[in-house]
Amino acid sequence: MILLRHGQSEFNLHYTRTRVDPGIVDPRLTEPGHAQAAEAAEALAGHDIRRIIASPYTRALQTAAPLAERLGLAVSVTPQVRERYAFTCDVGRPVSLVAAEFPHVAFEGIEEVWWPGTEEPEHAILARASDFRSEMAAREDWAHTVVVSHWGFILAFTGKSLGNGDWLRADPREAAPAEVVWKHH
């Protein structure tokens, strides 16, 4: 499968410059973030993708949109691939609000408030990534799936730190990383 980190968000822009949480809830993509999403869609268009999974955060859905449109695929949404809750940007918006903005995306079975109320410990996101690994390994279409996710989830799944709009291939049948270092490179 392919793990794609969302494009640059308003949070990423400000936090990268200041290292201070700017207090933006569920930030949107910046103009460069939209360009990164379009570039990813272009790069991934020839990869025999049959399924797109995204987290319910706006930045992930905005990143998935160009790829879904280009390939004529629906986007499946699951909070399981959401970011590790550690900053204001990791506070989501209620499903009813996000669904109104993304009417062509199905949000069935997702609770109105789907993000945790307190900071998520490392062991919790590692367990979430492990559960997702098992679920994907059991699917016949895992090799044809793109997962639009976030820095922390991708790090927990692979042990690798990706930049905005970057992607990598991952085999869910392989073991989880032996060590995860929670630091941007």
Buried (B, 14 or more C-beta within 10 A) or exposed (E): BBBBBBBBBBBBBBBEEEEEBBEBEBBBBBEBBBBBBBEBBEBBEEBEBEBBBBBBBBBBBBBBBBBBEBBEBEBBBBBBBBBBBBBBBBBBBBBEEBBEEBEEBEBEEBEEEBBBEEEBEEEBBBEBBEEBBEEBEEEEEBBBBBBBBBBBBBBBBBEBBBEBBBBBEBEBEEEBBEEBEEEEE
